[in-house]
Amino acid sequence: MSLLPAIRLVQSLSGSEKRFFKLNTRQQRGEKDYQELFDIICSSGPQSEEIAMRFKTAFPKSNVDNTARYLVRVLTDCLIQQRTQKDGFFQLFQGIMRVKVLQERALPEEGYRELKRIRENANRHQQHFIEYLTYRYELDHLSGTGFADVSDSQLVQTQMKAREVLKSMNHVQDHHSLFEMMKYRLLHAGQILADEDRKKLNDLMLSEMILMTGKTKNIFATQKLHLLFQSYFLTNIGDFSSALKTYRELNKLFEDNLPLLDHPPLDYLSALDGIITSLGMLKNFEEIRYYTTRLQQLDQPAYPEYFRYQLRKTILAVQLSIHTATGQYEKAREILNETGKDLITAYGMVNEEKQWELYFYAALSHFGCGDLKKAHKWLGEVMQLYKPQPNLLICKAARLLNIIIYHEMGDADYISYEIRAYTRFFHRPQSPRLQTETALLKLLQLSPTPALKLRPTATLKKLQEKIDQLKNDKYEQQLLRYFDFAGWMKKY
């Protein structure tokens, strides 16, 4: 359905971007059904059925899917136009298009001057692809003019420079390939939950080490990808001390190369988020404050509004996670009330994993204060708005906390249903599972309500022994970092 991309795009727009779109499209003549669709989406929210029905009523002869496709095209054209005014990367591509036009209209001198300017900027910002294009366009132009006024040595020199840029691009591509393959395996094979799972990545680790020992230039993209690869791997195998060390190196690299960061710097945001996660796993809450300040410093008017909201959401998630981890549930709830729900719901489709975290910590804040109804409401809302992903541990944490809430409420019948649903969704064939999940579900089956006290049995004793071991298992910590499920189980 073509309507969903249009809904997601419209809901990602800031107020200024919406005004820019309306000003640009106001000048067009004729029936503007796509403008009406834009207004309907702005006022209706994410419900595609309601949007389609309202549009059909207003324009019975128009096809909503075709109109949605056209709306996406017009919107993206407007966003590109607006982005070109602020983003150097977009400006470089616009310059390439300008050169193409000048060369086609037989204005070689003007085109060459523009090429040199683009090349200097591309080299300074290490935009190797665009830098290569400038050499390719120059060589194509020289070939088309019969190499007039160009010596043999000048031609070879230009070709060699183009070749050097391609070498840099190939090296960066090799790093990208390894990083992408590792992420693919982790996403499709699941989290690394045992030493045996770790061996599946040994070939990639060896290839990455060989790649870094080669003779390469001091390229920012290569260094960044190397540290991202290492930190991502170390985080996923539960080696948070080593991951933190690598993340700190990555943070220093970003801080030393601020002019080379993307616009907006999503990689830097991801790195800071990783540092904070590692510090949280190590219970180093004091140092988290420094990196939270770095997040706040990235909240600048030059960046798109959706990115700035992502920063604020990350900061809120950090604050809530610290207070819930230290048992300060009332303080977490105060922060939640002060911030308001508007921050959590804004740009909700940009980063769904972060949305799961925010709704989870909001629910946990109320759960810790004994307000089970509000906790259940937050979890019910996130499960309704966002599709759970089997390989995201935050989705498991949310569903498990929801089952615990049913337990605390004494709803034995629904617990049985929820456990079956959880097992059916998360424990698929070849899908890895944690001991925490198995122990918690087993315990809740034995004691579906607090009123049903467990008698000391061999099964219960064995289960309690397993629970005691959970906190010392680095793989189990990946789930326990969200909530101390092991501590909650110890009550029984």
PyMOL commands that set and color helices and strands:
alter all, ss='L'
color gray80, all
select helices_A, chain A and resi 3-11+15-25+33-44+48-58+64-84+88-104+108-124+128-144+152-189+195-213+220-236+240-256+258-260+266-281+285-297+305-325+329-339+341-345+352-368+372-385+393-409+412-426+435-446+458-470+477-480+485-490
alter helices_A, ss='H'
color red, helices_A
deselect
rebuild
show_as cartoon
